[in-house]
Amino acid sequence: MFHVTLVRPALISSPTSYSEPLTPPIGLAYLAGTLIANGLNVTAIDAIGEAPHNYVLEQYYRCQGLEIDEVLERIPSDTSLIGISCMFTQDWPYVQKVVVAVREQFPHTPIMVGGEHITALPEFSLRECPAINYCCLGEGEETLAELANCIKSEGCPDEVAGLAFIRKNQYVETSPRKRIRAVDEIAAPAWNLLPIEKYLDNRNSHGVFYGRSMPILATRGCPYECTFCSNPVMYGRSWFPRNPGQVLDEIEGYINRYNVENIDFYDLTMVVKKSWILEFCELIKERDLHFSWQLPSGTRCEVIDDKVASALYQTGCRNLTYAPESGSQKTLRLIKKKVKLPRLISSLRSALSHGINVKCNLIIGFPHETRRDIVKT
């Protein structure tokens, strides 16, 4: 059977950092689930989850997780395709080392890399690391599954949308892959292939710790185009919500299977449509479910008023992360952050008045900024 191995390398951070986000690899779990749904054999290697307390200090950074040789030991010898994640540019120097080591051990096995960094800089990544065969651009589920089936049938990669590669020293990019609109039909994350219990037992949470915490995605994408964000390149500006009932089905499954007490929503922007979030809250009440939940990744303020804030708290939401980024209208205009500060303050007050803890993401140091702009922030 055609065998795909997925690798999430070790976590990279500054040697002086005191806080590392030990978060379950929801992207890897979704990729594995899609491959299984396509009848493919999958091995998933989460270097962080398998060794969360193993630290290796390099000259300029610190690695947390399995070392490269330990990752290589876990890759099956009969693997037919190897996919490696590189989400952020800070990870790229280390991911290159991982790719080169994998290539040395598997000289004839195709290697595909994907993630936000790869999508932003595919040609750079391919030319700087010739051991890579393919770059996956944007959402990976359909692209990875199609590439696997293409290799399996000895087809032509040019016919797989969302790929980039080098052929005869020429950079080739296939047709852009359309966003997945039928998000309810995406295969469920294959957490059974990953060391999820190590995260659950490690007091892990992307937000505030409220007990055993699982990640989830209720929506995909973001309709905004903030200039500092990778979303417009990675996902475009489309926002697709799942059916609220299906999201709750998944949450109930985690409560029953893993004794989960808290849910962390990893959405780029979960609260966009007022009717959706109110329906979600109403369904929690109807099913008489009791769990805490939070939005640690950032959300918009336009939808959250007194009515919504009350519904959020009543159904277990305890933390919201707002993302105003700046208190300077000039900065907001230049970074295309379409937020009205008076509306933001009103929304914050609504959340606080109903007992929800709030956090604000702020960015200081845009190239144009003066001290006056920073004081406003």
C-alpha positions as CSV (number, residue, x, y, z in Angstrom):
1,M,0.0,0.0,0.0
2,F,1.2,3.5,-0.8
3,H,2.7,4.9,2.4
4,V,2.9,8.6,3.4
5,T,4.9,9.9,6.3
6,L,4.1,13.3,7.8
7,V,6.7,15.1,10.0
8,R,6.3,18.0,12.3
9,P,9.9,19.0,13.4
10,A,11.0,20.2,16.8
11,L,9.9,23.6,18.1
12,I,12.4,26.4,17.5
13,S,12.7,29.3,20.0
14,S,15.2,31.8,21.3
15,P,17.6,30.4,23.9
16,T,16.4,33.1,26.3
17,S,12.7,32.4,25.7
18,Y,10.7,31.3,28.8
19,S,7.4,30.5,27.0
20,E,7.0,27.9,24.3
21,P,3.6,27.2,22.8
22,L,3.3,23.4,23.1
23,T,0.2,23.0,20.9
24,P,-1.1,19.8,19.3
25,P,-0.5,19.8,15.6
26,I,-4.0,20.2,14.3
27,G,-2.8,20.8,10.7
28,L,-0.9,17.5,10.7
29,A,-3.9,15.7,12.1
30,Y,-6.2,17.1,9.4
31,L,-3.7,16.1,6.7
32,A,-3.4,12.6,8.1
33,G,-7.2,12.3,8.3
34,T,-7.6,13.3,4.6
35,L,-5.0,10.8,3.5
36,I,-6.6,8.0,5.4
37,A,-10.0,8.9,3.9
38,N,-8.3,8.6,0.5
39,G,-7.3,5.0,1.3
40,L,-3.6,5.7,1.9
41,N,-1.4,4.4,4.7
42,V,-0.1,7.1,7.0
43,T,2.6,7.5,9.6
44,A,2.6,10.8,11.6
45,I,5.6,12.0,13.5
46,D,5.1,14.9,15.9
47,A,8.7,15.6,17.2
48,I,7.3,18.1,19.7
49,G,4.6,15.9,21.2
50,E,6.8,12.8,21.4
51,A,9.5,14.5,23.5
52,P,8.2,17.8,24.9
53,H,10.8,17.9,27.7
54,N,13.8,17.3,25.5
55,Y,15.8,20.5,24.9
56,V,18.8,20.9,22.6
57,L,20.7,24.2,22.6
58,E,22.1,25.3,19.3
59,Q,24.3,28.4,18.8
60,Y,21.4,30.7,17.9
61,Y,18.3,28.9,18.9
62,R,16.8,26.1,21.1
63,C,15.1,23.0,19.8
64,Q,12.4,21.3,21.8
65,G,11.4,17.8,20.9
66,L,12.9,14.8,19.1
67,E,16.3,15.3,17.7
68,I,16.8,14.8,13.9
69,D,18.2,11.3,14.2
70,E,15.3,10.3,16.4
71,V,12.9,11.5,13.7
72,L,14.8,9.5,11.0
73,E,14.5,6.4,13.1
74,R,10.7,6.7,13.1
75,I,10.2,7.1,9.4
76,P,9.2,3.7,7.9
77,S,11.7,2.3,5.4
78,D,8.9,1.6,2.9
79,T,7.5,5.2,2.9
80,S,6.5,6.4,-0.6
81,L,6.2,10.2,0.1
82,I,7.4,12.3,3.0
83,G,5.7,15.6,4.0
84,I,7.4,18.0,6.3
85,S,5.8,21.1,7.9
86,C,7.4,24.5,8.0
87,M,4.9,27.0,9.4
88,F,7.1,29.9,10.3
89,T,10.2,31.6,8.9
90,Q,12.0,31.3,12.2
91,D,11.8,27.5,11.7
92,W,13.3,27.5,8.2
93,P,17.0,27.1,9.0
94,Y,16.3,24.1,11.2
95,V,13.7,22.6,8.8
96,Q,16.4,22.7,6.1
97,K,18.6,20.5,8.3
98,V,15.7,18.1,8.8
99,V,15.0,17.9,5.0
100,V,18.7,17.4,4.2
101,A,19.0,14.6,6.8
102,V,15.8,12.9,5.4
103,R,17.1,13.1,1.9
104,E,20.4,11.5,2.9
105,Q,18.5,8.5,4.4
106,F,15.8,8.4,1.7
107,P,17.7,9.5,-1.5
108,H,14.9,8.4,-3.9
109,T,11.7,9.3,-1.9
110,P,9.8,12.4,-2.9
111,I,9.8,15.1,-0.2
112,M,7.1,17.7,0.0
113,V,7.1,20.7,2.4
114,G,4.2,22.9,3.3
115,G,3.1,25.6,5.6
116,E,2.9,29.4,5.9
117,H,6.6,30.0,5.2
118,I,6.7,27.7,2.2
119,T,3.5,29.3,0.7
120,A,5.0,32.7,1.1
121,L,8.5,31.9,-0.3
122,P,8.2,28.7,-2.5
123,E,10.9,29.5,-5.0
124,F,13.3,30.7,-2.4
125,S,12.7,27.5,-0.3
126,L,13.2,25.2,-3.3
127,R,16.4,26.9,-4.5
128,E,17.9,27.2,-1.0
129,C,17.1,23.6,-0.2
130,P,17.4,21.5,-3.4
131,A,16.6,18.3,-1.4
132,I,12.9,19.4,-1.6
133,N,10.9,18.0,-4.5
134,Y,7.6,19.8,-4.0
135,C,6.2,22.8,-2.2
136,C,2.6,22.8,-1.2
137,L,1.0,26.2,-1.6
138,G,-1.9,27.1,0.7
139,E,-4.3,24.5,2.2
140,G,-2.7,21.1,2.1
141,E,-5.4,18.5,2.4
142,E,-6.4,18.2,-1.2
143,T,-3.0,19.0,-2.7
144,L,-1.2,16.3,-0.6
145,A,-3.8,13.6,-1.3
146,E,-3.7,14.4,-5.1
147,L,0.1,14.4,-5.2
148,A,0.2,11.1,-3.3
149,N,-2.2,9.5,-5.8
150,C,-0.3,11.1,-8.7
151,I,3.0,9.5,-7.5
152,K,1.2,6.3,-6.9
153,S,-0.2,6.1,-10.4
154,E,3.1,7.5,-11.9
155,G,1.2,10.6,-13.2
156,C,2.3,14.1,-14.0
157,P,2.7,16.5,-11.1
158,D,1.8,19.4,-13.5
159,E,-1.8,18.3,-13.2
160,V,-1.9,18.7,-9.4
161,A,-3.0,22.2,-8.5
162,G,-1.3,24.1,-5.7
163,L,2.3,22.8,-6.3
164,A,5.6,24.4,-6.9
165,F,8.8,22.7,-7.9
166,I,12.1,23.1,-9.9
167,R,12.4,21.4,-13.3
168,K,15.6,21.8,-15.3
169,N,16.5,24.8,-13.2
170,Q,13.2,26.5,-14.0
171,Y,10.7,27.4,-11.3
172,V,7.3,25.8,-12.0
173,E,4.1,26.7,-10.3
174,T,1.0,24.7,-11.2
175,S,-2.5,26.2,-11.3
176,P,-3.7,27.8,-8.1
177,R,-5.7,25.5,-5.9
178,K,-9.2,26.8,-5.0
179,R,-10.1,27.1,-1.4
180,I,-12.0,24.3,0.2
181,R,-15.5,25.6,0.4
182,A,-17.2,22.4,1.7
183,V,-15.5,22.6,5.0
184,D,-18.0,20.2,6.6
185,E,-16.8,17.5,4.3
186,I,-13.1,17.7,5.3
187,A,-12.1,14.4,7.0
188,A,-11.8,14.6,10.8
189,P,-8.4,15.1,12.3
190,A,-6.6,11.7,12.9
191,W,-5.6,12.3,16.5
192,N,-5.2,8.6,17.0
193,L,-1.9,8.8,15.0
194,L,-0.5,11.5,17.3
195,P,0.7,11.6,20.9
196,I,-2.4,13.7,22.0
197,E,-2.4,12.3,25.6
198,K,1.1,13.8,26.2
199,Y,-0.4,17.2,25.4
200,L,-3.5,16.6,27.5
201,D,-1.4,15.4,30.5
202,N,1.1,18.3,30.2
203,R,-1.2,21.1,31.4
204,N,-1.2,22.3,27.8
205,S,-3.4,25.1,26.4
206,H,-3.0,27.6,23.7
207,G,-4.8,30.1,26.0
208,V,-5.4,30.1,29.7
209,F,-5.2,26.6,31.3
210,Y,-8.7,25.3,32.3
211,G,-8.0,21.6,32.3
212,R,-7.5,19.0,29.6
213,S,-7.6,21.0,26.4
214,M,-8.2,20.1,22.8
215,P,-7.7,22.3,19.7
216,I,-10.5,22.7,17.2
217,L,-11.3,24.7,14.0
218,A,-14.9,25.9,13.6
219,T,-14.1,28.1,10.6
220,R,-11.4,28.4,7.9
221,G,-9.9,31.6,6.6
222,C,-10.4,35.3,7.3
223,P,-12.2,37.9,5.2
224,Y,-9.7,40.6,6.0
225,E,-6.4,41.6,4.4
226,C,-4.1,42.9,7.1
227,T,-0.8,43.6,5.5
228,F,1.4,42.0,8.2
229,C,-0.5,38.7,8.2
230,S,0.2,35.6,6.1
231,N,-3.5,34.8,5.7
232,P,-4.1,36.6,2.3
233,V,-1.3,34.5,0.8
234,M,-2.1,31.3,2.6
235,Y,-5.9,31.3,2.4
236,G,-7.0,34.4,0.4
237,R,-9.9,36.4,1.8
238,S,-12.6,33.8,2.0
239,W,-14.1,32.8,5.3
240,F,-16.0,29.5,5.5
241,P,-17.8,28.4,8.7
242,R,-18.6,24.8,9.6
243,N,-22.1,23.7,10.7
244,P,-22.3,24.6,14.4
245,G,-23.9,21.3,15.2
246,Q,-21.0,19.4,13.5
247,V,-18.5,21.4,15.6
248,L,-20.4,20.4,18.7
249,D,-20.4,16.8,17.6
250,E,-16.6,16.9,17.4
251,I,-16.4,18.6,20.9
252,E,-18.7,16.0,22.4
253,G,-16.5,13.3,20.9
254,Y,-13.4,14.8,22.6
255,I,-15.2,15.0,25.9
256,N,-16.3,11.4,25.8
257,R,-13.0,10.0,24.3
258,Y,-10.4,12.1,26.0
259,N,-12.2,13.5,29.1
260,V,-11.6,17.0,27.7
261,E,-12.6,19.9,29.9
262,N,-11.6,22.9,27.7
263,I,-11.7,23.7,24.0
264,D,-9.2,26.1,22.3
265,F,-10.5,27.5,19.0
266,Y,-7.5,27.9,16.7
267,D,-9.5,29.8,14.1
268,L,-8.0,32.8,12.4
269,T,-11.2,34.7,13.0
270,M,-14.0,32.7,14.5
271,V,-16.5,35.4,15.3
272,V,-17.4,37.0,12.0
273,K,-21.1,36.2,11.6
274,K,-23.4,37.1,14.5
275,S,-26.1,34.5,13.7
276,W,-23.5,31.7,13.5
277,I,-22.0,32.4,17.0
278,L,-25.4,32.8,18.6
279,E,-26.6,29.5,17.0
280,F,-23.5,27.8,18.3
281,C,-24.1,29.1,21.9
282,E,-27.8,28.1,21.7
283,L,-26.9,24.6,20.7
284,I,-24.5,24.2,23.7
285,K,-27.5,25.1,25.9
286,E,-29.8,22.8,24.2
287,R,-27.4,19.8,24.5
288,D,-26.7,20.8,28.1
289,L,-22.9,20.6,27.5
290,H,-20.5,21.9,30.1
291,F,-17.0,22.8,29.1
292,S,-14.9,25.9,29.0
293,W,-13.8,27.4,25.7
294,Q,-11.7,30.3,24.5
295,L,-10.5,32.1,21.5
296,P,-6.7,32.5,22.1
297,S,-5.8,33.3,18.5
298,G,-7.5,36.6,18.1
299,T,-10.9,37.8,17.0
300,R,-12.8,40.8,15.6
301,C,-14.8,43.2,17.7
302,E,-17.6,44.0,15.3
303,V,-19.9,41.1,16.3
304,I,-19.3,41.0,20.1
305,D,-21.8,43.2,21.8
306,D,-23.7,42.8,25.1
307,K,-26.0,40.1,23.7
308,V,-23.2,38.1,22.2
309,A,-20.9,38.5,25.2
310,S,-23.7,37.3,27.5
311,A,-24.2,34.2,25.3
312,L,-20.5,33.5,25.2
313,Y,-20.1,33.6,29.0
314,Q,-23.3,31.6,29.7
315,T,-22.0,28.7,27.5
316,G,-18.5,28.5,28.9
317,C,-16.4,31.1,27.0
318,R,-13.9,32.5,29.5
319,N,-11.2,34.2,27.4
320,L,-11.2,36.3,24.2
321,T,-8.2,37.6,22.4
322,Y,-8.8,40.8,20.5
323,A,-6.4,42.0,17.8
324,P,-6.5,45.8,17.5
325,E,-2.8,45.8,16.7
326,S,-2.5,49.6,17.1
327,G,-4.1,52.6,18.7
328,S,-3.0,54.9,15.9
329,Q,-5.5,55.5,13.1
330,K,-2.7,56.2,10.7
331,T,-1.1,52.8,11.4
332,L,-4.5,51.0,11.2
333,R,-5.1,52.6,7.8
334,L,-1.6,51.7,6.4
335,I,-1.8,48.1,7.6
336,K,-5.4,47.7,6.3
337,K,-6.6,46.8,9.8
338,K,-10.3,47.6,9.4
339,V,-11.1,48.2,13.0
340,K,-12.9,51.2,14.5
341,L,-11.3,51.9,17.9
342,P,-14.5,53.3,19.6
343,R,-16.3,50.0,18.5
344,L,-13.4,48.0,19.8
345,I,-13.5,49.7,23.3
346,S,-17.3,49.1,23.4
347,S,-16.8,45.5,22.6
348,L,-14.1,45.0,25.2
349,R,-16.3,46.6,27.9
350,S,-19.2,44.3,26.9
351,A,-16.9,41.2,27.3
352,L,-15.5,42.4,30.6
353,S,-18.9,43.3,32.0
354,H,-20.0,39.7,31.5
355,G,-17.0,38.2,33.2
356,I,-14.9,37.3,30.2
357,N,-11.2,37.7,30.5
358,V,-9.7,39.7,27.5
359,K,-6.3,40.0,26.0
360,C,-5.2,42.4,23.3
361,N,-2.6,41.7,20.6
362,L,-0.6,44.8,19.9
363,I,2.3,45.4,17.4
364,I,4.9,48.0,18.0
365,G,7.6,48.9,15.4
366,F,5.9,49.2,12.0
367,P,8.5,51.0,9.7
368,H,6.5,54.3,9.5
369,E,5.8,54.6,13.2
370,T,6.8,57.5,15.4
371,R,6.8,57.7,19.2
372,R,3.5,59.5,18.9
373,D,1.9,56.4,17.2
374,I,3.4,54.1,19.9
375,V,2.0,56.3,22.7
376,K,-1.4,56.1,21.2
377,T,-1.1,52.3,21.2
